[in-house]
Amino acid sequence: MTTAWGEPVLARFPEDPRDGLRAWDASDEYLLRHLAERRVPPSGTVVVVGDRWGALVTALAAHRPTQITDSWLGQEATRANLARNGVAPGTVRLLTTQDPPPDRIDVLLVRVPKSLALLEDQLLRLAPAVHEDTVVVGAGMVKEIHTSTLDLFERILGPTRTSLAEKKARLILCTPDPARERPANPWPYRYALPDGIGPVSGATVVNHAGVFCADRLDIGTRFFLKHLPAGKDGGRVVDLGCGNGVVGTAMALADPRAEVLFVDESFQAVASARATYRENDVRGQAEFRVGDGLSGVPAGSVDLVLNNPPFHSHQATTDATAWRMFTGARRALRRGGELWVVGNRHLGYHVKLRRLFGNSEVVASDPKFVVLKAVRR
């Protein structure tokens, strides 16, 4: 990536030579070019929110920025990219969306996230640290920036306008007004589950901002909850890509002897899963882990994996995440252990499972979704 601060060499994480997706896009380039051309001094406390693979903080490393991210994979990509470009450890401060933000922010750079709720939560958390001289610049592709996006900046921080589009990217230029009265932060959000969905019927779900289907139960998970495995009599169960943890909580309520591992690459998701589990006074053993699927889980140590895999990586449609999840599940399962997957019928997960496990069985289906089971032989 060519910038006014050099040409950092960047990669996504985990690195895959077959993956042709870059670790930056036109909006990253536009934002950095804007800072250089307008001679915006990246001095004082520089905070970069939502830097997807570390491109921005790697380019600006000389100014010792702070990165705030919800993505474990993004944070690991940042570490790898900083090392790849010879940036000394500790030069860039790495925070998650669950960490307390800096007390004062002089330059605030925001990569607009896919989730408007996550943007709202982060702007509300950061607003007390912003002062009238803070430089605030947002960036995103044109299709990512809507009137509602601009309204959030305007309502929470101050007067907001957009730049002209360049290479289908756009900037958000905001002038902070510290005297502006800000709304209360509505996150995390709580709601009660409906009846008729098994052990979690009527339970309370806690969703931090940015977690999928924050204010209601999505129809795919609803279908999955009606067809979860029964009669497993304990064992080690993984809610893989746990989101708000409702699937793992359902298994724990159905079988208090089960040891449930909740894992997701989103810090917001794992915080939600922990809160959902505790909110419902579940009796049993549980572990909550932020990471890349089942990497780090010992091989042959798991009895059951439950998975509703995503098929998007930011704006890109890809099955790479699902494939990594399935591969990790096969390695972690004991012989005779089972992977249960729910997904849209058109995604064809049964083909991948048969290739990987040598078998795939349809447990339940409707016109939109299918629940599949694969057994580790």
N, C-alpha and C positions, 0 to 999 in steps of 0.2 A: 504494500500500500504506500503510495507516494504522498508525503505530507511536507509542510514547511519545516517540520522537526526531524526529517529524515525519512527513510523508507523501511519501516519495520517489516520483518517477515512474520507472517501470522498463520495460524492454523486453528481449526476447530478441535474440540475434545469430545470423545477420544478420537485420535487421528485415524483416518481411514483413507488410504491412497485411492480407493475406488470412489470416494465421495468428492464430487466436483464442486460442492458448495464452498464459497469463500467465507473467511472469518470476518468479513466486513461487507458493507454495502455502500450505495451512493449517498445515503444520508449521513453515514460516518464521515465520508470524505467531504461532504458539503459543510458539515458542522466545523470540522477542523480548518477547512479553507476559509470559512467565515471568521473564525478567531484570528487567523493569520492576516487576512486582508483588512479587517477592521481594527487590527492591532489591539484586540481585546487582551488585556494583560492577564494571563492565567496565573495570577499571584494570590497570596493569602491562602485561604483554605479553599481548594478546588474539589468539588464533589461531583462525581459522575454516577448517575443513576441509570440502571438498566443496560449497561455496557455489555452486549450479548456475549462476545468472545474475548473481551479485553482489548479490542483495537484502540479505543479512545485513550484508556489509561496508559497503554503501552506507548502510544505516540506522545502523550503528555507527561511521561514518567519524570522528565527533568523538573517538573513543577510539583512533584510529590503529591499527586492527587489521592483522594479517597474514593474507592469504588463501593457502591451499594448495589447488591444484586439478590434476586430471589433464587437464582439458579446455581446449584452445586457444580453442574457441568460448566457453566459460564465462569465460575470462580476458578475451577481447575484449569480451564483454557487460559484464563488470565495469568495464572502462575506459570504455566508452560510458556506462554508467549513472552512474558517478562524475562524469564530465564533464557529463552531462545535469542533475545535481543540484548543480552548482557546487562540487564537491569538488576542492580544489587537487591537482595532480599530486604524487605522493610521499606523500600523506597515508596512503594504504593501501599496504602492502607486498605485492606480488604475487609469489608463489612457485609453482613447479610441484612435482609429486610427486617429481621427480628432483632437486630442489634440497635442500641441507642444511637441516634445520628449525632454528628458533630454539633457543638453548641453554637458555632458561628460558621456561616458559609459566605464566601466572597465571590465565588464563581460556581454556578449550578448548571450542569449540563445534563439533559434528560433525554435518553433514548425512549421514545414513546412505546410503552408495552402494548401487547395485544389486548390486555385486560384494562378496561377503563376503571374498574374498581381498584386495581392495584395502583394505577396512577393517582387516583383520588387519595388512597391511603398514604402513599408516599409523599405527596405534596402537602397533605395535612400534617404529617409527622415532621417534615423538613421546614415548614413555614416559619415556626418560631425562631429558627436560626438565620433566616434571610433578613437582610436590612435594606435600606433604600438604595444603597450603592451596589448591591449584589447584581452581578451580571447573570441573567437567566436566559438560557438558550435551549430549546427543545429541538429534537430532530426525529424525522421518520420518513418513510416512503409516503407518497401522496395518498395511497389507499389506506394507510394507517392513521391518518389525521382527519378527524371529522369536526363538525361544529361542536359536538359534545366535548371533544378533547380541548378545544380552545376555551370553551366555557369553564372547564375545570381550572385551567391556569388563571383565567380572569377572576373567577369567584374566590379562589384561594390565595393567589399571590398578588394580582394587580393587572392593570391594562395590558392587553395581549393582541398581537397582530402576527400575521404570517408573512413569509418571504415569497418571492416568486419560486416556481418549481424549477429544479434543475435535475436532469436525468431521473425524472419521476420521484425526486426527493424534495422535501420542503422543510424549512426551519420555522420554529415558533419563537417569537421574540417577545419577552415579557418584561415589563417595568414594575418592580416590586413596590407595593404600597403597604408598609408595615402597619399602618393604622387601620387597614381593612379588617372588618369583622369577619372572622372565619366561622364556618359551620362546625358543629361537633363531629368528630370522627365516628362514623357508624360501624366501623369494623373493630373486632370480628362480629359477624352476624350469626344469630341463632334462630333456628326454626325447628318445628316438630315434624317428624316423619309421619306419613299417612299410615292407616291400618292396612292389613292384608299383604304385608311384605316380609313375613317371617319374624324372627326373634327381635328385630329392631323396630317393629311396628310401634309407633307412638314415641320413639326415642327422640332425644334432642341432638341435633347436629350443630357443630360450631364450625364456621367457615371464616378463615382469615381472607383478606382481600386477595384476589387473583386466582383463587382455587376454583376449579371448574364447577359450574352450576352452583354459584354461591348462595342463591336464595331459594333453591328448590332441588328436589331429587331428580336427576336426569333420567330419562326413560331407559337408557341402556343399563344403568345401575339398578333401577327398579326391577327390570326383567331379571338381572343376575341374582338379586336378593331373593327372588321367588324360586330359584333353582339351585341354591348352594348345596354342596354335598352335606349329607347327614350321616350320623352314626360313625364318625371317625374315632371317637373315644380317645381324645387327647392328641398328643403329637405336636410337632412344630409346624406352624402354619404361617405363611407369608402373604400379606396383603401388598402385592407388588405394584408400585405406582398408586399408592394408597389414597391420594387426594385427601378428602376430609376424614378418611378412616372408617366410613360407614360399613364397608364390607368386612373388614377385619373385626370391627366391633360386633357385627352380627354373628360371626363365628365364635367370638369369645363369649357372647351371651348364650349361644346355643350349647357350648361345651366349655364350662369354666376350667376344665383340666387342660385345655389347649394352651400352648405357649405361642403367642402371636407376635410376629415381627411386622411392623409397619415401616415401609421404606418408600421414599420418593426422592427425586432430585430437587424438588422445590422446598425451600425452607418454610414457606408459608403453608404448604400442604402438610408437612410433618407436624408443625405446630397445631394445625387444625385437627389432625388425627389424634394427637395427644389430648387435646381439649375435649374432643368428642368422646373419647374413651373414658376420661375422668368424669365428664358431665353425667354419664349414665351409670356411675357406681359399679362398673364391671368388676367382677371378682375373677382373678386369674393373673397369669404372668404376661407381661407385654414389654416389648422393646421398640423404640422409635429411632429410626436411623435415616439420616440424609446422605444420599450417595447415588452412585450409578448402578441402579438395579441391584443385582445380587452379587456384585463384585465385593470381595471381602467376606462373604459367607462361605464357610467351609464346604467343600464338595461332599455330597452324600449326607448332608446333615438335616434335610428338610423333608417333611412328609407330604405337604400340600402347598401349592402355590396358586393364588387367586389373582387374576390379572384382567384389567380392562385397558389395553394399551392405547396410547395416543397415536394418531397417524399424521400429526403435524409437528414440524420443528419451526417455531415462529411462523412465518408465512409460507414455508415450503411444505408440500405434501410428500411424505416419505414413510416407508415401512422400516427404515433402519432401526428406529427405537424399538419397535415390536420384535424385530429379529434378535436384537441384543437381549431383550427381556426373555424371549423364548430360549435362547441359547444359554443364558445365565440360569434359568430355571432348570433346564436339563442337567447342567453340571451340579447344581445344589441339591437336587432331589435324590433321595435314596432309591434303590431298586424297589419298584412297586409304588413309588410316590407318584402323585398326580399333579398335573398342571390343568387348571380350569380357566378358560378364557371366554370372555364375552366380547362381541364385536359386531359391527354392521355386516350383514350377510355378503355384501358386494366386495368386502376386503379379502375374502378368500384365505382366511387364516388356516383353514384345514389343510391346504396344500403345504404350507410352511411346516405345520406340526407333523404331518406325515413324513416330510423330508427329514426332519430333525429327530423325531421320536420313533418313526416307523409305524405309527398308528395315530388315529384321531377318531373320536366318537362324538356324534351329535347328542347332547344331553337334552336340549330343548331349543325350539326355534319359533319364530313368528315371522310375519312378512318383512320385518326390518332387522331383527337381531337373531343371533345364534349363540348358544353356549356350547363350547367344545371341551372335550376332555382328552388329554394325552397322558399315557402312562409310561414312566421310565422303566424300561425292561432291563 
